Amino acid sequence: MTTFAALRPHSSICALRAIAVAASCVAAPWALAAEPIKVGVALDISGPFAGPGAEIRDGLNLAAKQLGNKLGGVPAQFIQADTAGNPETARQVADRFIKRDKVDFFTGPVGSNVVLAVGPGLFAAKVPFLSANPGPSQLAGAQCNPYFFGTSYQNDAMHEAAGQHAASKGYKKVVVLAPNYPAGKDAVNGFKRAYKQPVADEIYTRVGQLDFAAELAQLRAAKPDAIYIFQPGGMGINFIKQFMGAGLNKDIVLISSPFTADQDIIAAVGEPMVGIYNASSYAHDLDNAANKKFVAEFQKSYNRLPTLYAAFAYDVVMNLDAAVKAVGGNLQDKAAVAKAIKTAKFDSVRGNVSYGNNQFLVQDYYLRQVVKTKDGQITNALQPGKLFTAHQDSYAAQCAMK
C-alpha cells in the first residue's frame, strides 16, 4: 500500500510497482490489464518551504488512503522525491520522472520559482501538472498551457482579497512585505490591485530569511497604519514572533496572507497570532460535506487541523480521480486526459469550484481571523460574508485558451 508518509528512495520503486500490480487483482475488470497510474510528486520536505511541503504530503496521503491508493479505480503509484525548494534540483527530479519513470501526472512543489523551472519539460512531454500550491501569474496569462492546472489558486488572488479587506477598513498608509521571488512579486501586485491606492512602501526580503531586524526598523520609522505580509513557512514564523516581540503590533495593524496565518504558523507562534486577519479561499470551518469529511479524517490521521496547503493537495488527488474515471482509465490520449481534468466534477473541500479558460480555479474568497476558542484552541475562524464570489484571476483574459 503506497502512501506519502515518508520519502522513499528510488530503489524502492520496483517494490512499489509490485504492490500496485498486485492490488490490480481486485480492481474492476476493465482495470485488470492496466499499468498502475504513476504520479510524480516533487515535495519540499527540506529547505525553506519544508513546513508547507509536509502539509502537501499529508493532504495527498490522506486522499490516496481514502481512495484505496487508486485513481478512477486503477491502482496508483506515487513516486516521491525531495527537491528542498531548489529549482535546479526540481528540474532534475522532473526530468527523471518523465524519462525514467514515465509518469502520467505531476504535482507537489511549493515554490513558484520551482513551477517555472519544471514546467517546460513537463509541458513538452504532455504530462499534466496539477499545482497543489503555487499559481504563477506567467502561467495564468500569456504563457498559459493546456497541461498546467492551478488547482489551488492564482498567486495574486489571495492577496487581492486581502487588499479588498484593507481598502474596506480605510487604512491610508500601508506597507507590504514579501520574499523576493515570483510569488512574492505576485503577492505585492495582487494586494495593490485590489487596494486601489499607492502603498507607502514595498519591502522585499530574501527567500529563507529568518532575521528581520532591519525590516522591523524600517517599519518603526515609517509608522504605517497597517502592514500586509506574505512570508510562508519558517519565514512567517520568525517574522511574526519578531514583529510582536518588538511591540510593533501596538501601533501597526498586521494583515497577513493566509500562508503566514495558517495552522502551521499558528502552532509554532501561539497566542501572539490572536486577532490577525487574513484572506483565503479555504477555511477548515467551511460548511460543506466534503470539507467536513476531510477535516475530520485529517484530524483523526494527524491530530491537527489542516492548512490550506493540505486542503489543496487533497483536492488535487480528488480531481485526478474524477478525471481518470471520466476517461475510463485510458490515459493514452493526452489531450482527452487534460480536458477531463478541466471538466470532470469532483467534490472540492472549497465547495463550488470550476476551472476558468486559463485552467486556474474560479472560487470564493473569505476573511478569516485568528481567534482563541472557549476551549483554549488558537485557530482561524471564518468571518461573515465573502470578500470575492466566484472570483476569476486577473490574468485569464491574457490567456488564448478557451
C-alpha positions as a Markdown table, in Angstrom:
| # | Residue | x | y | z |
|---|---|---|---|---|
| 1 | Met | 0.0 | 0.0 | 0.0 |
| 2 | Thr | 1.6 | 3.2 | -1.2 |
| 3 | Thr | 1.5 | 6.3 | 1.0 |
| 4 | Phe | 3.2 | 9.7 | 1.3 |
| 5 | Ala | 4.1 | 9.1 | 5.0 |
| 6 | Ala | 7.8 | 9.2 | 4.3 |
| 7 | Leu | 10.1 | 9.8 | 1.4 |
| 8 | Arg | 11.3 | 6.6 | -0.3 |
| 9 | Pro | 14.5 | 6.2 | -2.3 |
| 10 | His | 14.0 | 5.4 | -5.9 |
| 11 | Ser | 15.5 | 1.9 | -5.3 |
| 12 | Ser | 12.1 | 1.1 | -3.7 |
| 13 | Ile | 10.1 | 1.9 | -6.8 |
| 14 | Cys | 10.2 | -1.7 | -8.1 |
| 15 | Ala | 8.7 | -2.8 | -4.8 |
| 16 | Leu | 6.0 | -0.2 | -5.0 |
| 17 | Arg | 5.2 | -1.3 | -8.6 |
| 18 | Ala | 4.9 | -4.9 | -7.4 |
| 19 | Ile | 2.4 | -3.8 | -4.7 |
| 20 | Ala | 0.4 | -1.7 | -7.1 |
| 21 | Val | 0.2 | -4.5 | -9.7 |
| 22 | Ala | -0.9 | -7.0 | -7.0 |
| 23 | Ala | -3.6 | -4.5 | -6.0 |
| 24 | Ser | -4.9 | -4.6 | -9.5 |
| 25 | Cys | -6.1 | -8.2 | -9.0 |
| 26 | Val | -9.0 | -6.9 | -7.0 |
| 27 | Ala | -9.7 | -3.9 | -9.3 |
| 28 | Ala | -12.7 | -3.6 | -11.7 |
| 29 | Pro | -12.5 | -6.0 | -14.7 |
| 30 | Trp | -11.7 | -3.1 | -17.1 |
| 31 | Ala | -8.7 | -2.2 | -15.0 |
| 32 | Leu | -7.1 | -5.7 | -14.8 |
| 33 | Ala | -4.8 | -5.2 | -17.7 |
| 34 | Ala | -3.9 | -1.6 | -16.9 |
| 35 | Glu | -0.5 | -0.5 | -15.8 |
| 36 | Pro | -0.5 | 1.4 | -12.5 |
| 37 | Ile | -1.0 | 5.1 | -12.9 |
| 38 | Lys | 2.1 | 7.0 | -12.0 |
| 39 | Val | 2.1 | 10.3 | -10.3 |
| 40 | Gly | 5.4 | 12.2 | -9.8 |
| 41 | Val | 5.4 | 14.1 | -6.6 |
| 42 | Ala | 8.2 | 16.7 | -6.1 |
| 43 | Leu | 8.0 | 17.6 | -2.5 |
| 44 | Asp | 9.6 | 20.2 | -0.3 |
| 45 | Ile | 10.5 | 18.1 | 2.8 |
| 46 | Ser | 13.6 | 20.1 | 3.5 |
| 47 | Gly | 14.6 | 23.7 | 2.7 |
| 48 | Pro | 12.8 | 27.0 | 3.2 |
| 49 | Phe | 9.3 | 25.5 | 2.4 |
| 50 | Ala | 9.6 | 22.3 | 4.5 |
| 51 | Gly | 6.5 | 23.2 | 6.6 |
| 52 | Pro | 4.2 | 23.7 | 3.7 |
| 53 | Gly | 5.8 | 20.7 | 1.9 |
| 54 | Ala | 4.9 | 18.4 | 4.8 |
| 55 | Glu | 1.3 | 19.7 | 4.7 |
| 56 | Ile | 1.0 | 19.0 | 1.0 |
| 57 | Arg | 2.4 | 15.5 | 1.5 |
| 58 | Asp | -0.1 | 14.8 | 4.3 |
| 59 | Gly | -3.1 | 16.1 | 2.2 |
| 60 | Leu | -2.1 | 13.9 | -0.7 |
| 61 | Asn | -1.5 | 11.0 | 1.6 |
| 62 | Leu | -5.0 | 11.3 | 3.1 |
| 63 | Ala | -6.7 | 11.5 | -0.3 |
| 64 | Ala | -4.8 | 8.5 | -1.6 |
| 65 | Lys | -5.7 | 6.5 | 1.5 |
| 66 | Gln | -9.4 | 7.3 | 1.2 |
| 67 | Leu | -9.3 | 6.2 | -2.5 |
| 68 | Gly | -7.6 | 2.9 | -1.6 |
| 69 | Asn | -4.5 | 4.1 | -3.5 |
| 70 | Lys | -6.4 | 4.1 | -6.7 |
| 71 | Leu | -7.3 | 6.8 | -9.2 |
| 72 | Gly | -10.6 | 6.2 | -11.1 |
| 73 | Gly | -10.5 | 2.6 | -9.8 |
| 74 | Val | -7.0 | 2.0 | -11.3 |
| 75 | Pro | -4.1 | 1.2 | -8.9 |
| 76 | Ala | -1.9 | 4.3 | -8.5 |
| 77 | Gln | 1.8 | 4.7 | -7.7 |
| 78 | Phe | 3.0 | 7.9 | -6.2 |
| 79 | Ile | 6.7 | 8.4 | -6.8 |
| 80 | Gln | 8.2 | 10.9 | -4.5 |
| 81 | Ala | 11.4 | 13.0 | -4.3 |
| 82 | Asp | 12.5 | 15.9 | -2.1 |
| 83 | Thr | 13.6 | 19.0 | -4.0 |
| 84 | Ala | 14.4 | 21.2 | -1.0 |
| 85 | Gly | 12.7 | 24.0 | -2.8 |
| 86 | Asn | 15.7 | 24.2 | -5.3 |
| 87 | Pro | 14.6 | 24.9 | -8.9 |
| 88 | Glu | 17.6 | 23.1 | -10.4 |
| 89 | Thr | 17.1 | 20.0 | -8.2 |
| 90 | Ala | 13.4 | 20.1 | -9.1 |
| 91 | Arg | 14.2 | 20.2 | -12.8 |
| 92 | Gln | 16.4 | 17.2 | -12.5 |
| 93 | Val | 13.7 | 15.3 | -10.5 |
| 94 | Ala | 11.0 | 16.2 | -13.1 |
| 95 | Asp | 13.3 | 15.1 | -15.9 |
| 96 | Arg | 13.8 | 11.7 | -14.1 |
| 97 | Phe | 10.1 | 11.4 | -13.6 |
| 98 | Ile | 9.4 | 11.9 | -17.3 |
| 99 | Lys | 12.2 | 9.9 | -18.9 |
| 100 | Arg | 12.8 | 7.0 | -16.4 |
| 101 | Asp | 9.5 | 6.7 | -14.5 |
| 102 | Lys | 7.3 | 7.8 | -17.3 |
| 103 | Val | 4.8 | 9.5 | -15.0 |
| 104 | Asp | 1.2 | 10.2 | -16.1 |
| 105 | Phe | 0.8 | 13.2 | -13.8 |
| 106 | Phe | 2.9 | 15.6 | -11.8 |
| 107 | Thr | 2.3 | 17.7 | -8.6 |
| 108 | Gly | 3.9 | 18.8 | -5.3 |
| 109 | Pro | 6.2 | 21.8 | -5.5 |
| 110 | Val | 5.6 | 24.7 | -3.1 |
| 111 | Gly | 7.6 | 27.5 | -4.8 |
| 112 | Ser | 6.6 | 29.4 | -7.9 |
| 113 | Asn | 10.2 | 29.5 | -9.0 |
| 114 | Val | 10.2 | 25.7 | -9.0 |
| 115 | Val | 7.0 | 25.6 | -11.0 |
| 116 | Leu | 8.5 | 27.9 | -13.7 |
| 117 | Ala | 11.7 | 25.7 | -13.7 |
| 118 | Val | 9.9 | 22.3 | -14.2 |
| 119 | Gly | 7.1 | 23.5 | -16.4 |
| 120 | Pro | 8.7 | 23.5 | -19.8 |
| 121 | Gly | 9.9 | 19.9 | -19.6 |
| 122 | Leu | 6.5 | 18.6 | -18.3 |
| 123 | Phe | 4.6 | 20.5 | -20.9 |
| 124 | Ala | 6.8 | 19.3 | -23.8 |
| 125 | Ala | 6.1 | 15.7 | -22.6 |
| 126 | Lys | 2.4 | 16.5 | -22.2 |
| 127 | Val | 2.4 | 15.5 | -18.6 |
| 128 | Pro | -0.5 | 17.2 | -16.8 |
| 129 | Phe | 0.8 | 19.3 | -13.9 |
| 130 | Leu | -1.8 | 19.9 | -11.2 |
| 131 | Ser | -0.5 | 22.6 | -8.8 |
| 132 | Ala | -1.3 | 22.0 | -5.1 |
| 133 | Asn | 0.1 | 25.4 | -4.2 |
| 134 | Pro | 1.7 | 27.9 | -6.4 |
| 135 | Gly | -0.1 | 29.7 | -9.3 |
| 136 | Pro | 2.4 | 31.9 | -11.1 |
| 137 | Ser | 1.0 | 34.8 | -13.0 |
| 138 | Gln | 3.0 | 33.9 | -16.1 |
| 139 | Leu | 1.1 | 30.6 | -16.4 |
| 140 | Ala | -2.2 | 32.2 | -15.8 |
| 141 | Gly | -1.8 | 34.7 | -18.6 |
| 142 | Ala | 0.0 | 34.7 | -21.9 |
| 143 | Gln | 2.1 | 31.6 | -21.1 |
| 144 | Cys | -1.0 | 29.5 | -20.1 |
| 145 | Asn | -0.6 | 25.9 | -21.1 |
| 146 | Pro | -3.2 | 23.1 | -21.7 |
| 147 | Tyr | -1.1 | 20.8 | -19.4 |
| 148 | Phe | -0.9 | 23.2 | -16.4 |
| 149 | Phe | -3.8 | 23.4 | -13.8 |
| 150 | Gly | -4.0 | 25.9 | -11.0 |
| 151 | Thr | -5.9 | 23.5 | -8.8 |
| 152 | Ser | -5.0 | 25.7 | -5.8 |
| 153 | Tyr | -5.3 | 29.4 | -6.7 |
| 154 | Gln | -3.6 | 32.0 | -8.9 |
| 155 | Asn | -0.9 | 33.7 | -6.8 |
| 156 | Asp | -2.3 | 37.2 | -6.9 |
| 157 | Ala | -5.8 | 36.2 | -5.9 |
| 158 | Met | -5.3 | 35.6 | -2.2 |
| 159 | His | -3.6 | 38.9 | -1.9 |
| 160 | Glu | -6.2 | 40.7 | -4.0 |
| 161 | Ala | -8.8 | 39.6 | -1.4 |
| 162 | Ala | -6.6 | 40.9 | 1.4 |
| 163 | Gly | -6.2 | 44.2 | -0.5 |
| 164 | Gln | -10.0 | 44.4 | -0.7 |
| 165 | His | -10.2 | 43.9 | 3.1 |
| 166 | Ala | -7.6 | 46.7 | 3.7 |
| 167 | Ala | -9.4 | 49.1 | 1.4 |
| 168 | Ser | -12.7 | 48.4 | 3.1 |
| 169 | Lys | -11.2 | 49.2 | 6.5 |
| 170 | Gly | -9.9 | 52.6 | 5.2 |
| 171 | Tyr | -6.2 | 52.1 | 6.0 |
| 172 | Lys | -4.5 | 55.0 | 4.4 |
| 173 | Lys | -0.8 | 54.2 | 4.9 |
| 174 | Val | 0.1 | 50.6 | 4.2 |
| 175 | Val | 3.4 | 48.9 | 3.8 |
| 176 | Val | 3.7 | 45.5 | 2.0 |
| 177 | Leu | 6.4 | 42.9 | 2.8 |
| 178 | Ala | 7.2 | 39.8 | 0.8 |
| 179 | Pro | 10.1 | 37.5 | -0.3 |
| 180 | Asn | 11.9 | 38.5 | -3.5 |
| 181 | Tyr | 10.8 | 35.6 | -5.8 |
| 182 | Pro | 7.9 | 35.2 | -8.3 |
| 183 | Ala | 5.2 | 34.5 | -5.7 |
| 184 | Gly | 6.4 | 37.5 | -3.6 |
| 185 | Lys | 6.1 | 39.8 | -6.6 |
| 186 | Asp | 2.6 | 38.4 | -7.4 |
| 187 | Ala | 1.6 | 38.9 | -3.8 |
| 188 | Val | 2.5 | 42.6 | -3.8 |
| 189 | Asn | 0.9 | 43.2 | -7.2 |
| 190 | Gly | -2.3 | 41.4 | -6.2 |
| 191 | Phe | -2.6 | 43.4 | -2.9 |
| 192 | Lys | -2.0 | 46.7 | -4.7 |
| 193 | Arg | -4.5 | 45.8 | -7.5 |
| 194 | Ala | -7.4 | 45.5 | -5.0 |
| 195 | Tyr | -6.2 | 48.1 | -2.5 |
| 196 | Lys | -6.6 | 50.6 | -5.4 |
| 197 | Gln | -4.3 | 53.3 | -4.0 |
| 198 | Pro | -0.5 | 53.7 | -3.7 |
| 199 | Val | 1.2 | 51.7 | -0.9 |
| 200 | Ala | 3.7 | 53.6 | 1.3 |
| 201 | Asp | 6.5 | 51.1 | 0.7 |
| 202 | Glu | 7.3 | 47.7 | -0.8 |
| 203 | Ile | 9.9 | 45.7 | 1.2 |
| 204 | Tyr | 11.3 | 42.6 | -0.4 |
| 205 | Thr | 13.2 | 40.0 | 1.8 |
| 206 | Arg | 15.4 | 37.1 | 0.9 |
| 207 | Val | 13.8 | 33.6 | 0.4 |
| 208 | Gly | 14.6 | 31.7 | 3.6 |
| 209 | Gln | 15.3 | 34.8 | 5.6 |
| 210 | Leu | 14.9 | 34.4 | 9.4 |
| 211 | Asp | 16.2 | 37.6 | 10.9 |
| 212 | Phe | 14.0 | 40.7 | 10.2 |
| 213 | Ala | 15.7 | 43.3 | 12.4 |
| 214 | Ala | 16.4 | 45.6 | 9.5 |
| 215 | Glu | 12.9 | 45.4 | 8.2 |
| 216 | Leu | 11.3 | 46.0 | 11.6 |
| 217 | Ala | 13.5 | 49.1 | 12.0 |
| 218 | Gln | 12.1 | 50.3 | 8.6 |
| 219 | Leu | 8.6 | 49.8 | 9.8 |
| 220 | Arg | 9.2 | 51.6 | 13.1 |
| 221 | Ala | 10.5 | 54.6 | 11.2 |
| 222 | Ala | 7.7 | 54.5 | 8.6 |
| 223 | Lys | 4.8 | 54.3 | 11.1 |
| 224 | Pro | 2.2 | 52.9 | 8.7 |
| 225 | Asp | -1.4 | 52.3 | 9.7 |
| 226 | Ala | -1.1 | 48.7 | 8.6 |
| 227 | Ile | 1.4 | 46.2 | 7.1 |
| 228 | Tyr | 0.5 | 43.4 | 4.8 |
| 229 | Ile | 2.8 | 40.4 | 4.8 |
| 230 | Phe | 3.4 | 37.3 | 2.7 |
| 231 | Gln | 6.0 | 35.2 | 4.4 |
| 232 | Pro | 5.3 | 31.5 | 4.1 |
| 233 | Gly | 6.8 | 28.7 | 6.3 |
| 234 | Gly | 9.6 | 29.4 | 8.7 |
| 235 | Met | 9.9 | 32.9 | 7.4 |
| 236 | Gly | 6.4 | 33.8 | 8.6 |
| 237 | Ile | 7.0 | 32.1 | 12.0 |
| 238 | Asn | 10.1 | 34.2 | 12.6 |
| 239 | Phe | 8.7 | 37.5 | 11.3 |
| 240 | Ile | 5.5 | 37.4 | 13.4 |
| 241 | Lys | 7.5 | 36.5 | 16.6 |
| 242 | Gln | 9.9 | 39.3 | 16.0 |
| 243 | Phe | 7.2 | 41.8 | 15.0 |
| 244 | Met | 5.2 | 41.0 | 18.2 |
| 245 | Gly | 8.4 | 40.9 | 20.3 |
| 246 | Ala | 9.4 | 44.4 | 19.1 |
| 247 | Gly | 6.0 | 45.7 | 20.2 |
| 248 | Leu | 5.1 | 47.0 | 16.7 |
| 249 | Asn | 1.6 | 45.4 | 16.9 |
| 250 | Lys | 0.7 | 48.1 | 19.4 |
| 251 | Asp | 0.8 | 50.8 | 16.7 |
| 252 | Ile | 0.6 | 48.9 | 13.4 |
| 253 | Val | -2.3 | 46.6 | 12.3 |
| 254 | Leu | -0.9 | 43.4 | 10.9 |
| 255 | Ile | -2.8 | 41.9 | 7.9 |
| 256 | Ser | -1.5 | 38.6 | 6.7 |
| 257 | Ser | -1.7 | 36.4 | 3.7 |
| 258 | Pro | -3.2 | 33.0 | 4.6 |
| 259 | Phe | 0.2 | 31.4 | 4.2 |
| 260 | Thr | 1.5 | 33.4 | 7.1 |
| 261 | Ala | -1.5 | 32.9 | 9.3 |
| 262 | Asp | -2.5 | 29.2 | 8.8 |
| 263 | Gln | -2.5 | 26.4 | 11.2 |
| 264 | Asp | 1.2 | 25.5 | 10.7 |
| 265 | Ile | 2.3 | 29.1 | 11.6 |
| 266 | Ile | -0.3 | 29.3 | 14.4 |
| 267 | Ala | 1.0 | 26.1 | 16.0 |
| 268 | Ala | 4.5 | 27.5 | 16.0 |
| 269 | Val | 3.8 | 31.0 | 17.2 |
| 270 | Gly | 0.8 | 30.5 | 19.5 |
| 271 | Glu | -1.2 | 33.2 | 21.3 |
| 272 | Pro | 0.5 | 36.3 | 19.7 |
| 273 | Met | -1.3 | 35.3 | 16.5 |
| 274 | Val | -4.7 | 36.0 | 18.0 |
| 275 | Gly | -6.5 | 38.9 | 16.3 |
| 276 | Ile | -4.6 | 38.7 | 12.9 |
| 277 | Tyr | -6.9 | 38.9 | 9.8 |
| 278 | Asn | -6.1 | 37.0 | 6.6 |
| 279 | Ala | -7.9 | 36.3 | 3.4 |
| 280 | Ser | -8.2 | 32.8 | 1.9 |
| 281 | Ser | -10.2 | 30.6 | -0.5 |
| 282 | Tyr | -10.1 | 27.8 | 2.1 |
| 283 | Ala | -11.1 | 27.6 | 5.8 |
| 284 | His | -11.3 | 24.4 | 7.9 |
| 285 | Asp | -14.7 | 25.6 | 9.1 |
| 286 | Leu | -16.3 | 25.9 | 5.7 |
| 287 | Asp | -19.7 | 24.3 | 5.9 |
| 288 | Asn | -19.9 | 21.7 | 3.1 |
| 289 | Ala | -19.9 | 17.9 | 3.3 |
| 290 | Ala | -16.6 | 17.3 | 1.5 |
| 291 | Asn | -14.8 | 19.7 | 3.8 |
| 292 | Lys | -16.3 | 18.2 | 7.0 |
| 293 | Lys | -15.2 | 14.8 | 5.9 |
| 294 | Phe | -11.7 | 16.0 | 5.0 |
| 295 | Val | -11.2 | 17.9 | 8.3 |
| 296 | Ala | -12.5 | 15.0 | 10.5 |
| 297 | Glu | -10.3 | 12.5 | 8.7 |
| 298 | Phe | -7.3 | 14.8 | 8.7 |
| 299 | Gln | -7.6 | 15.4 | 12.5 |
| 300 | Lys | -8.0 | 11.7 | 13.0 |
| 301 | Ser | -4.9 | 10.8 | 11.0 |
| 302 | Tyr | -2.6 | 13.7 | 12.0 |
| 303 | Asn | -4.0 | 15.0 | 15.3 |
| 304 | Arg | -4.1 | 18.6 | 14.0 |
| 305 | Leu | -6.3 | 20.9 | 11.9 |
| 306 | Pro | -5.4 | 21.0 | 8.2 |
| 307 | Thr | -3.8 | 24.0 | 6.5 |
| 308 | Leu | -4.8 | 25.3 | 3.0 |
| 309 | Tyr | -1.8 | 23.5 | 1.7 |
| 310 | Ala | -3.1 | 20.2 | 2.8 |
| 311 | Ala | -6.6 | 21.0 | 1.6 |
| 312 | Phe | -5.5 | 21.9 | -1.9 |
| 313 | Ala | -3.3 | 18.8 | -2.2 |
| 314 | Tyr | -6.3 | 16.7 | -1.2 |
| 315 | Asp | -8.3 | 18.4 | -4.0 |
| 316 | Val | -5.6 | 17.6 | -6.5 |
| 317 | Val | -5.9 | 13.8 | -5.9 |
| 318 | Met | -9.7 | 14.0 | -5.9 |
| 319 | Asn | -9.6 | 16.0 | -9.2 |
| 320 | Leu | -7.3 | 13.3 | -10.7 |
| 321 | Asp | -9.6 | 10.6 | -9.5 |
| 322 | Ala | -12.6 | 12.2 | -11.3 |
| 323 | Ala | -10.6 | 12.8 | -14.5 |
| 324 | Val | -9.4 | 9.2 | -14.7 |
| 325 | Lys | -12.9 | 8.0 | -14.2 |
| 326 | Ala | -14.1 | 10.3 | -16.9 |
| 327 | Val | -11.7 | 8.8 | -19.5 |
| 328 | Gly | -12.4 | 5.2 | -18.3 |
| 329 | Gly | -8.8 | 4.7 | -17.2 |
| 330 | Asn | -7.4 | 5.3 | -20.7 |
| 331 | Leu | -4.5 | 7.8 | -20.3 |
| 332 | Gln | -3.1 | 7.4 | -23.9 |
| 333 | Asp | -5.0 | 10.4 | -25.3 |
| 334 | Lys | -3.1 | 13.2 | -23.5 |
| 335 | Ala | -5.5 | 15.9 | -24.8 |
| 336 | Ala | -8.5 | 14.0 | -23.7 |
| 337 | Val | -7.0 | 13.5 | -20.2 |
| 338 | Ala | -6.2 | 17.2 | -19.9 |
| 339 | Lys | -9.8 | 18.0 | -20.9 |
| 340 | Ala | -11.1 | 15.6 | -18.3 |
| 341 | Ile | -9.1 | 17.3 | -15.6 |
| 342 | Lys | -10.6 | 20.6 | -16.5 |
| 343 | Thr | -14.2 | 19.4 | -16.9 |
| 344 | Ala | -14.7 | 16.4 | -14.6 |
| 345 | Lys | -16.7 | 17.3 | -11.5 |
| 346 | Phe | -15.2 | 16.5 | -8.1 |
| 347 | Asp | -16.3 | 17.3 | -4.5 |
| 348 | Ser | -13.9 | 20.1 | -3.6 |
| 349 | Val | -13.3 | 20.9 | 0.1 |
| 350 | Arg | -14.0 | 24.5 | -1.0 |
| 351 | Gly | -17.5 | 23.8 | -2.3 |
| 352 | Asn | -18.4 | 25.0 | -5.8 |
| 353 | Val | -15.3 | 25.5 | -7.9 |
| 354 | Ser | -14.6 | 25.4 | -11.7 |
| 355 | Tyr | -11.7 | 26.0 | -14.0 |
| 356 | Gly | -11.5 | 29.2 | -16.0 |
| 357 | Asn | -10.3 | 29.4 | -19.5 |
| 358 | Asn | -6.7 | 29.5 | -18.3 |
| 359 | Gln | -7.2 | 26.4 | -16.1 |
| 360 | Phe | -7.0 | 28.2 | -12.8 |
| 361 | Leu | -9.8 | 27.7 | -10.4 |
| 362 | Val | -12.7 | 30.2 | -10.2 |
| 363 | Gln | -13.6 | 30.2 | -6.5 |
| 364 | Asp | -14.9 | 32.2 | -3.5 |
| 365 | Tyr | -12.6 | 34.1 | -1.1 |
| 366 | Tyr | -13.2 | 34.7 | 2.6 |
| 367 | Leu | -12.0 | 36.7 | 5.5 |
| 368 | Arg | -10.6 | 34.8 | 8.4 |
| 369 | Gln | -9.4 | 35.9 | 11.8 |
| 370 | Val | -7.1 | 34.0 | 14.3 |
| 371 | Val | -9.1 | 33.5 | 17.5 |
| 372 | Lys | -8.8 | 31.7 | 20.8 |
| 373 | Thr | -11.8 | 29.4 | 21.3 |
| 374 | Lys | -13.6 | 28.7 | 24.6 |
| 375 | Asp | -11.6 | 25.5 | 25.0 |
| 376 | Gly | -8.3 | 27.4 | 24.5 |
| 377 | Gln | -7.6 | 26.4 | 21.0 |
| 378 | Ile | -6.0 | 29.0 | 18.7 |
| 379 | Thr | -7.2 | 28.8 | 15.2 |
| 380 | Asn | -8.7 | 30.7 | 12.2 |
| 381 | Ala | -12.4 | 31.4 | 12.2 |
| 382 | Leu | -14.4 | 32.4 | 9.2 |
| 383 | Gln | -15.8 | 35.9 | 9.3 |
| 384 | Pro | -19.3 | 36.8 | 7.9 |
| 385 | Gly | -19.7 | 37.3 | 4.2 |
| 386 | Lys | -17.3 | 36.9 | 1.3 |
| 387 | Leu | -14.5 | 39.1 | 0.0 |
| 388 | Phe | -15.0 | 37.7 | -3.5 |
| 389 | Thr | -17.6 | 35.4 | -5.0 |
| 390 | Ala | -16.7 | 33.1 | -8.0 |
| 391 | His | -13.5 | 35.1 | -8.5 |
| 392 | Gln | -11.5 | 34.6 | -11.6 |
| 393 | Asp | -7.9 | 35.7 | -11.6 |
| 394 | Ser | -6.7 | 38.9 | -13.2 |
| 395 | Tyr | -4.7 | 37.3 | -15.9 |
| 396 | Ala | -7.3 | 35.0 | -17.6 |
| 397 | Ala | -8.0 | 37.5 | -20.3 |
| 398 | Gln | -4.4 | 37.3 | -21.5 |
| 399 | Cys | -4.7 | 33.5 | -22.0 |
| 400 | Ala | -5.6 | 32.4 | -25.5 |
| 401 | Met | -7.2 | 29.1 | -24.4 |
| 402 | Lys | -11.0 | 28.9 | -24.4 |
